[in-house]
Structure formats: structure tokens, C-alpha cells
Amino acid sequence: MVLLRTLRRAFITIPRRNMALNGSSRRTMGTVSAIDSSIFRSLFGTDEIRKVFDDTAYISRCIDVETALARAQSTCSVIPSHIGSAITSKAKTEDLDIERLAKETEIVGYPILPLVTQLASMCDEESGKYVHWGATTQDIMDTASVLQMKSGLDIVERLLKDVSKSLGKLAEKHRSTPMAGRTHLQHALPITFGYKCAVWLSSLQRHQERLEQLKPRALLVQYGGAAGTLASLGDGDDGLRVRKEMAKELGLVNPSITWHVARDGVAEIVNLLALIGGSLGKIALDLIIMSSNELGEVSEPFVPHRGASSTMPQKRNPISSEVILAASKILRSNASLVLDGMVSDFERASGPWHLEWVAVPESFVIAVGALYQADFALSGLVVNTEQMEKNLRSTQGLIVGEAVMMGLAPHLGRGKAHDVVYEACKEAIESKSTLFDCLVKSEEVTSSLGEKKLQELCDPVNYMGASTQMVDEVLGWK
């Protein structure tokens, strides 16, 4: 309390001219980030996720942590039994002077001391002196951030399921829709569009598993005091009992030890978002290429003027996919920030922690925005099955070169069969003939297979392997 009174006097004696200038600048300053821009914000993120991570939400979570701490300490008889409820009843977000809090945060460098000063003044003298009892700034900020991430993960989990459901419908509907499979952007082997969708879906299914598995590892309460040892509550078990009760109050996990400088949990959450972004980015890149005029296999849902050009009336650009692709890159960049933040010095970091203040909220907003865009694009995706089959047959049978090779291999040996089909493919390309026409002229081929069998091998729809069975396997995943 002596420290609080000293800082209160310091806040009062700081020249008000500078404070007024800073406050005025803050009020008139516009947004500088696309995710908060009044122009771009609807492309990157949703209002739902922003409400989880905005300033009001964050300060409210800090107050939730402070009041939960007081209740836990009352329950554990560390402070008088009536104090916890008294602090909880008086400490209200709506009673805060936010402008004052912002100004004092600029001075201190953290919002907790200014916040505690205001919370204590809201309470009567007896209760006020127990606000923030035995805690340190990072205890409150970390736990508030974890509460935000917990709410954010609920939104991510729901949207992951929505996108997975949309992909599941596509995979089921197009389970047997033939199309060209491509490697190195070249025709490789025939696949089905349902198979492609099921591959996309399988990664999202694994992300759902990862999300569920990380919760007990990463959604941890933080309460350790200045150096993490809980020495402020004595040498006994009081601190440990309070931390356990505090975790119960907040619906978080009680860790085995303070994690002030063990930032793997935060890094795991943000890296999960980056993994989700990576999978969505892969889907987006496929959709962008498939929607090109040269392929014309899919297009995003039609909305008047969406993806329109200012000068080319014919354009319908794949805007959602483009935003998703950008989001995936931002998420990977932020993942590196939190990994950097894991390298902390001694028992309390001298700076890397601040990286999380930027990376965590931004990653959640960006990830949720990408999921939202993905569900829009996939739930109404226009699939041009006729163009898929046309593209599949556009190389006049070359896409089934492997099928013919494997058909000949038992008769000629694999190496010899490869050479025979290679020469036939070369001839087909140079003469602009079909692969069948070039192969059927070879007595070595026809004597081994027969013309009817050769025709079957040269039809792409007959060479789908186990693609449909794998679609079924993915769709049966629970």
C-alpha cells in the first residue's frame, strides 16, 4: 500500500501538459493495421473475436483475475473470509476511469499497478488493502490473457467444425467426381475432387485433436508472485492452496509450477493457429489456381461485385482465398514471434514477453477471420465437374502413363515397361496423338495386354486407386 500511495502521488505530480497532449493524440489517432481498419476489418477477422480481445475485454479479464484471487484467498483463509466477496462486489469495469488508466499505463509500462490503484479506491479501506494480495503484475496479465485465449479457442473450435462440415459435404458429394491430380503443377494421376476435399478435411480434423489436447497443457492459471516462488504468502502451502482455488474459480488448470518464463503454452496456442492457417492457406492456394480461366474447375460463391475489378468488368477474383492466403502468412510470422518470446532471461523476462501482447490478439483475430472466409468460400463453392473431366482428358491419355506401365510390368518387367510407355508418351506429345493410338501400334504392347485391356488402362476414370475408400475413411472420422 505504501508503494501504491507513492505512485498515486507520482501520477498527480507529473506535468499535466504532456499527459493532455498524449491523451489528445490517442483520441484522434486513426487505426494503422488492416485488422482494425474501418475499411479492411471485415476481411481480416470478425466482431465476435475482436470483442474477446479488445481493451475493455482485457481489462475486464484482469479484474476477473483480481477478484478471483481475492475470493480464493478468502476461501483459503489467507485473508479475512468476507474480503473476497467484498472486493468482487465493488471492483467493476464500468466504474474505471479508462483514460486515466491509459495515461498511467504509459508511465508505468504495464496496466496492472494503475488498475489496482483504482480497484482499491473502489473498495472500503479494509477491503482495498487486500486487492492484489501477494501477486505480481505478470500473474494478473498472464491469467487475463489465458482467459481471453480460452474464449478465443472456443470460437476457433466452433469455426473449425463449421469449415470441416462444409468440406465433408463437398467430399461426400464429389466422392467419385473425376479430375486431374497434379504434381509440380503438371498432370500426374487421376483423382476425385472428393479425394482432394478429404485431404483438406483430414488436416482440419487433426487440428481439432490438437486443440483439445493442448487445453490442459496451455490453459493454466498464473500465480507465483515476484519471482514465482509464492514467498509473499509465506513458507507453507498457503500459496499453493490459493493458486489451486484460483484455478477452480476461473475454470483454468492449476500448473505444477509457476510459468512466468516458461512460455511454451502460449507458443503452442499461437503455433496451433499458425498450423490452422497453414492448412487453410493450402486450400486457398488450390482454389485460386483451380479458379483460373485456364483450369476453370471451381469458383467462389457469386456475390454481386465481389472480386470485381475497377477496370475489367469480366473479373471475379477469388477474394476469400486471397485473404486466407495472406492470413496464413501473417499467422506463420506471428508464430515465430512467440517462439522468440520463449527465450526469456532468468525468473522474469526483460522484454520478450511483450511480443505476446502483439502476437496473441492479432493471431486470434486473423485465424478466426481466415476460418470465416474459408467457410464462406467452401460452403457455397461452385464446382464445374464438366470442366474437371475435360481437363482430365486434355492430355489425351498421358495422365494414365503409370497405369499402362504397371499393366505391362508383369509381362515386360517394370524397367522395360517404363521405357516402352515413355517412348509412346514422347511420340504422343510430338505427334499430338492419343497415348492409346501410339501404344496400340506396338506389337509388344498388344501381345502383352490385348487391345481391350489397353483401352481400359488408357481411360483415366479406371485408375483412381483407393481414393474413394480413403474419402470414406475420412468422413467416418469422429
KOLTI-330657 format. One line per field, with one value per residue (C-alpha): residue number from 0; residue in one letter; x, y, z. Coordinates in steps of 0.5 Angstrom, whole numbers, plus 500, padded with zeros to 3 digits. Example, Ala and Ser with C-alpha at 12.3 -4.5 7.8 and 13.67 -1.06 7.14 Angstrom:
BEGIN
num: (0, 1)
residuo: (A, S)
x: (525, 527)
y: (491, 498)
z: (516, 514)
! end
This chain:
BEGIN
num: (0, 1, 2, 3, 4, 5, 6, 7, 8, 9, 10, 11, 12, 13, 14, 15, 16, 17, 18, 19, 20, 21, 22, 23, 24, 25, 26, 27, 28, 29, 30, 31, 32, 33, 34, 35, 36, 37, 38, 39, 40, 41, 42, 43, 44, 45, 46, 47, 48, 49, 50, 51, 52, 53, 54, 55, 56, 57, 58, 59, 60, 61, 62, 63, 64, 65, 66, 67, 68, 69, 70, 71, 72, 73, 74, 75, 76, 77, 78, 79, 80, 81, 82, 83, 84, 85, 86, 87, 88, 89, 90, 91, 92, 93, 94, 95, 96, 97, 98, 99, 100, 101, 102, 103, 104, 105, 106, 107, 108, 109, 110, 111, 112, 113, 114, 115, 116, 117, 118, 119, 120, 121, 122, 123, 124, 125, 126, 127, 128, 129, 130, 131, 132, 133, 134, 135, 136, 137, 138, 139, 140, 141, 142, 143, 144, 145, 146, 147, 148, 149, 150, 151, 152, 153, 154, 155, 156, 157, 158, 159, 160, 161, 162, 163, 164, 165, 166, 167, 168, 169, 170, 171, 172, 173, 174, 175, 176, 177, 178, 179, 180, 181, 182, 183, 184, 185, 186, 187, 188, 189, 190, 191, 192, 193, 194, 195, 196, 197, 198, 199, 200, 201, 202, 203, 204, 205, 206, 207, 208, 209, 210, 211, 212, 213, 214, 215, 216, 217, 218, 219, 220, 221, 222, 223, 224, 225, 226, 227, 228, 229, 230, 231, 232, 233, 234, 235, 236, 237, 238, 239, 240, 241, 242, 243, 244, 245, 246, 247, 248, 249, 250, 251, 252, 253, 254, 255, 256, 257, 258, 259, 260, 261, 262, 263, 264, 265, 266, 267, 268, 269, 270, 271, 272, 273, 274, 275, 276, 277, 278, 279, 280, 281, 282, 283, 284, 285, 286, 287, 288, 289, 290, 291, 292, 293, 294, 295, 296, 297, 298, 299, 300, 301, 302, 303, 304, 305, 306, 307, 308, 309, 310, 311, 312, 313, 314, 315, 316, 317, 318, 319, 320, 321, 322, 323, 324, 325, 326, 327, 328, 329, 330, 331, 332, 333, 334, 335, 336, 337, 338, 339, 340, 341, 342, 343, 344, 345, 346, 347, 348, 349, 350, 351, 352, 353, 354, 355, 356, 357, 358, 359, 360, 361, 362, 363, 364, 365, 366, 367, 368, 369, 370, 371, 372, 373, 374, 375, 376, 377, 378, 379, 380, 381, 382, 383, 384, 385, 386, 387, 388, 389, 390, 391, 392, 393, 394, 395, 396, 397, 398, 399, 400, 401, 402, 403, 404, 405, 406, 407, 408, 409, 410, 411, 412, 413, 414, 415, 416, 417, 418, 419, 420, 421, 422, 423, 424, 425, 426, 427, 428, 429, 430, 431, 432, 433, 434, 435, 436, 437, 438, 439, 440, 441, 442, 443, 444, 445, 446, 447, 448, 449, 450, 451, 452, 453, 454, 455, 456, 457, 458, 459, 460, 461, 462, 463, 464, 465, 466, 467, 468, 469, 470, 471, 472, 473, 474, 475, 476, 477)
residuo: (M, V, L, L, R, T, L, R, R, A, F, I, T, I, P, R, R, N, M, A, L, N, G, S, S, R, R, T, M, G, T, V, S, A, I, D, S, S, I, F, R, S, L, F, G, T, D, E, I, R, K, V, F, D, D, T, A, Y, I, S, R, C, I, D, V, E, T, A, L, A, R, A, Q, S, T, C, S, V, I, P, S, H, I, G, S, A, I, T, S, K, A, K, T, E, D, L, D, I, E, R, L, A, K, E, T, E, I, V, G, Y, P, I, L, P, L, V, T, Q, L, A, S, M, C, D, E, E, S, G, K, Y, V, H, W, G, A, T, T, Q, D, I, M, D, T, A, S, V, L, Q, M, K, S, G, L, D, I, V, E, R, L, L, K, D, V, S, K, S, L, G, K, L, A, E, K, H, R, S, T, P, M, A, G, R, T, H, L, Q, H, A, L, P, I, T, F, G, Y, K, C, A, V, W, L, S, S, L, Q, R, H, Q, E, R, L, E, Q, L, K, P, R, A, L, L, V, Q, Y, G, G, A, A, G, T, L, A, S, L, G, D, G, D, D, G, L, R, V, R, K, E, M, A, K, E, L, G, L, V, N, P, S, I, T, W, H, V, A, R, D, G, V, A, E, I, V, N, L, L, A, L, I, G, G, S, L, G, K, I, A, L, D, L, I, I, M, S, S, N, E, L, G, E, V, S, E, P, F, V, P, H, R, G, A, S, S, T, M, P, Q, K, R, N, P, I, S, S, E, V, I, L, A, A, S, K, I, L, R, S, N, A, S, L, V, L, D, G, M, V, S, D, F, E, R, A, S, G, P, W, H, L, E, W, V, A, V, P, E, S, F, V, I, A, V, G, A, L, Y, Q, A, D, F, A, L, S, G, L, V, V, N, T, E, Q, M, E, K, N, L, R, S, T, Q, G, L, I, V, G, E, A, V, M, M, G, L, A, P, H, L, G, R, G, K, A, H, D, V, V, Y, E, A, C, K, E, A, I, E, S, K, S, T, L, F, D, C, L, V, K, S, E, E, V, T, S, S, L, G, E, K, K, L, Q, E, L, C, D, P, V, N, Y, M, G, A, S, T, Q, M, V, D, E, V, L, G, W, K)
x: (500, 506, 508, 501, 501, 507, 506, 499, 503, 508, 502, 499, 505, 507, 506, 499, 501, 505, 499, 494, 498, 499, 491, 489, 494, 491, 484, 485, 490, 487, 488, 494, 493, 489, 486, 483, 482, 475, 476, 479, 477, 471, 476, 481, 477, 470, 467, 466, 473, 475, 470, 474, 481, 479, 482, 475, 475, 482, 481, 475, 479, 484, 479, 476, 483, 484, 477, 478, 485, 481, 476, 481, 485, 479, 477, 484, 483, 490, 486, 479, 473, 469, 474, 474, 466, 467, 472, 468, 462, 466, 471, 467, 470, 464, 467, 474, 477, 480, 483, 487, 489, 492, 496, 498, 500, 504, 508, 509, 510, 504, 497, 496, 499, 495, 489, 490, 490, 483, 480, 483, 480, 473, 473, 473, 479, 479, 478, 482, 489, 488, 487, 493, 495, 502, 501, 506, 504, 505, 501, 495, 497, 498, 492, 488, 491, 490, 482, 482, 485, 481, 475, 478, 480, 472, 471, 476, 474, 467, 469, 474, 468, 464, 469, 470, 463, 463, 469, 465, 459, 464, 468, 462, 458, 464, 467, 467, 468, 474, 479, 487, 491, 497, 505, 509, 503, 503, 498, 500, 495, 487, 484, 477, 475, 472, 479, 482, 477, 478, 486, 484, 479, 484, 489, 483, 481, 488, 488, 481, 485, 491, 486, 483, 490, 493, 488, 490, 498, 497, 490, 494, 493, 499, 500, 507, 509, 515, 520, 515, 516, 510, 514, 509, 505, 510, 514, 508, 503, 498, 501, 500, 493, 491, 493, 489, 483, 484, 485, 478, 475, 477, 476, 483, 488, 493, 500, 505, 510, 510, 511, 513, 519, 516, 512, 511, 504, 503, 507, 503, 497, 499, 503, 497, 493, 499, 498, 491, 493, 498, 492, 487, 493, 494, 486, 486, 492, 489, 482, 486, 490, 483, 479, 484, 481, 486, 483, 476, 475, 472, 470, 468, 460, 458, 456, 455, 461, 465, 472, 470, 476, 476, 477, 476, 468, 469, 474, 471, 477, 478, 478, 476, 482, 487, 485, 486, 493, 495, 493, 496, 503, 501, 500, 507, 510, 507, 509, 516, 515, 512, 518, 522, 519, 520, 528, 527, 532, 532, 526, 522, 524, 526, 523, 521, 514, 512, 512, 506, 502, 502, 502, 497, 491, 493, 494, 487, 483, 487, 486, 478, 478, 481, 476, 470, 473, 474, 467, 464, 468, 467, 460, 458, 464, 462, 464, 465, 465, 465, 471, 474, 473, 475, 482, 483, 482, 486, 493, 490, 491, 498, 496, 495, 502, 503, 497, 500, 507, 504, 500, 506, 510, 508, 510, 516, 519, 518, 524, 522, 515, 517, 522, 516, 511, 516, 517, 510, 509, 514, 511, 504, 507, 511, 505, 499, 496, 493, 497, 493, 494, 501, 501, 497, 502, 507, 506, 510, 504, 498, 501, 502, 496, 491, 487, 481, 485, 490, 484, 481, 488, 488, 482, 483, 477, 479, 485, 483, 487, 484, 482, 474, 476, 480, 475, 470, 475, 476, 468, 468, 473, 469)
y: (500, 505, 504, 505, 511, 514, 512, 516, 522, 521, 521, 527, 531, 529, 535, 535, 539, 533, 528, 532, 532, 525, 524, 528, 525, 518, 520, 523, 518, 513, 506, 503, 496, 492, 488, 494, 499, 501, 500, 493, 490, 486, 482, 480, 478, 478, 483, 477, 475, 483, 483, 478, 482, 489, 494, 493, 486, 485, 490, 486, 480, 483, 485, 478, 475, 480, 479, 471, 472, 475, 470, 464, 468, 468, 461, 459, 464, 468, 474, 475, 471, 477, 481, 476, 478, 485, 486, 483, 487, 493, 492, 494, 495, 500, 505, 505, 512, 509, 515, 516, 508, 509, 515, 512, 505, 510, 512, 505, 501, 496, 497, 493, 498, 503, 498, 496, 503, 505, 498, 499, 506, 503, 499, 501, 502, 495, 491, 496, 494, 487, 488, 484, 481, 477, 478, 481, 484, 478, 474, 478, 480, 472, 470, 475, 473, 466, 467, 471, 465, 460, 464, 465, 458, 456, 461, 458, 451, 452, 455, 449, 445, 449, 449, 442, 441, 444, 440, 434, 436, 437, 431, 426, 430, 429, 423, 420, 426, 425, 430, 431, 430, 435, 435, 440, 444, 438, 433, 427, 422, 422, 423, 425, 432, 429, 426, 433, 436, 430, 431, 438, 436, 431, 436, 440, 434, 433, 441, 439, 434, 438, 444, 439, 436, 443, 446, 442, 444, 451, 454, 455, 460, 464, 466, 466, 473, 477, 471, 465, 462, 465, 467, 473, 468, 465, 459, 454, 451, 458, 460, 453, 453, 459, 458, 452, 455, 461, 456, 453, 460, 462, 455, 454, 449, 449, 448, 444, 451, 458, 459, 466, 465, 458, 461, 454, 454, 461, 459, 452, 456, 461, 456, 452, 458, 458, 451, 452, 458, 454, 448, 454, 457, 451, 450, 457, 457, 451, 454, 460, 456, 452, 458, 461, 461, 456, 451, 454, 448, 452, 459, 462, 464, 469, 476, 482, 486, 481, 481, 486, 490, 498, 497, 490, 488, 481, 480, 475, 475, 469, 475, 470, 465, 471, 474, 467, 466, 473, 471, 464, 468, 473, 467, 464, 470, 471, 464, 466, 472, 467, 462, 468, 470, 463, 465, 469, 471, 469, 469, 475, 477, 483, 484, 478, 478, 484, 480, 476, 483, 484, 477, 473, 478, 479, 472, 470, 476, 473, 466, 467, 471, 466, 461, 465, 467, 459, 457, 462, 460, 453, 452, 456, 453, 453, 446, 445, 438, 438, 442, 438, 432, 436, 438, 431, 428, 434, 431, 425, 420, 422, 422, 415, 413, 410, 406, 403, 402, 398, 394, 392, 391, 384, 382, 386, 388, 395, 398, 395, 397, 404, 405, 403, 408, 413, 413, 412, 419, 422, 420, 423, 429, 431, 428, 431, 424, 420, 415, 410, 411, 411, 405, 400, 400, 397, 389, 388, 392, 389, 382, 383, 386, 386, 392, 392, 392, 397, 401, 400, 402, 409, 411, 416, 414, 407, 409, 412, 407, 407, 415, 413, 409, 414, 419, 414, 413, 421, 422, 417, 420, 422)
z: (500, 501, 494, 492, 495, 493, 486, 486, 489, 483, 478, 481, 480, 473, 469, 466, 460, 457, 459, 456, 449, 449, 451, 446, 441, 443, 442, 435, 432, 427, 426, 423, 422, 417, 422, 426, 420, 419, 411, 412, 418, 415, 411, 417, 423, 426, 431, 435, 436, 437, 443, 446, 445, 446, 451, 455, 455, 457, 463, 465, 465, 469, 474, 474, 476, 481, 484, 483, 487, 493, 493, 493, 499, 503, 502, 504, 510, 507, 508, 512, 510, 508, 504, 497, 496, 498, 493, 488, 489, 489, 483, 477, 470, 469, 474, 472, 469, 463, 460, 467, 466, 460, 462, 468, 464, 459, 465, 469, 463, 465, 467, 473, 478, 476, 475, 482, 485, 482, 484, 491, 491, 489, 496, 503, 507, 510, 503, 499, 502, 500, 493, 489, 495, 494, 487, 482, 475, 471, 475, 473, 466, 464, 467, 464, 457, 458, 460, 453, 449, 453, 450, 443, 443, 444, 437, 433, 435, 433, 426, 425, 426, 421, 416, 417, 416, 409, 407, 409, 405, 399, 400, 400, 394, 390, 392, 385, 381, 377, 376, 374, 380, 379, 382, 380, 377, 372, 371, 375, 376, 376, 383, 385, 387, 394, 395, 395, 399, 404, 404, 406, 411, 415, 417, 420, 424, 426, 429, 432, 436, 437, 440, 445, 447, 449, 453, 460, 458, 456, 459, 466, 472, 474, 481, 483, 486, 484, 483, 482, 489, 492, 498, 499, 502, 507, 507, 508, 503, 503, 496, 493, 496, 494, 487, 486, 489, 484, 478, 480, 481, 474, 470, 469, 470, 476, 474, 478, 478, 476, 469, 468, 464, 461, 455, 452, 453, 450, 444, 443, 442, 437, 433, 433, 430, 425, 423, 422, 418, 414, 412, 410, 406, 402, 401, 399, 394, 391, 390, 387, 382, 380, 379, 374, 367, 364, 369, 371, 376, 382, 383, 390, 391, 387, 391, 386, 385, 390, 387, 382, 378, 377, 370, 368, 368, 367, 373, 379, 383, 389, 394, 400, 398, 397, 404, 407, 404, 407, 413, 413, 412, 418, 423, 421, 422, 429, 431, 430, 435, 441, 439, 440, 447, 450, 450, 457, 462, 469, 473, 470, 463, 461, 454, 450, 454, 450, 444, 446, 447, 440, 437, 441, 440, 433, 431, 434, 430, 424, 425, 426, 420, 416, 418, 417, 410, 409, 411, 406, 400, 402, 404, 397, 393, 385, 383, 375, 374, 367, 366, 371, 367, 361, 364, 366, 359, 356, 355, 351, 356, 358, 365, 366, 363, 370, 369, 363, 366, 371, 367, 363, 368, 370, 362, 361, 368, 371, 368, 361, 361, 364, 357, 353, 356, 356, 348, 347, 351, 348, 341, 343, 345, 339, 334, 338, 338, 344, 348, 346, 339, 340, 344, 340, 334, 339, 338, 344, 348, 345, 345, 353, 354, 348, 345, 350, 356, 353, 352, 359, 362, 358, 361, 367, 371, 371, 375, 382, 386, 394, 393, 395, 400, 403, 403, 406, 412, 413, 413, 418, 423, 430)
! end
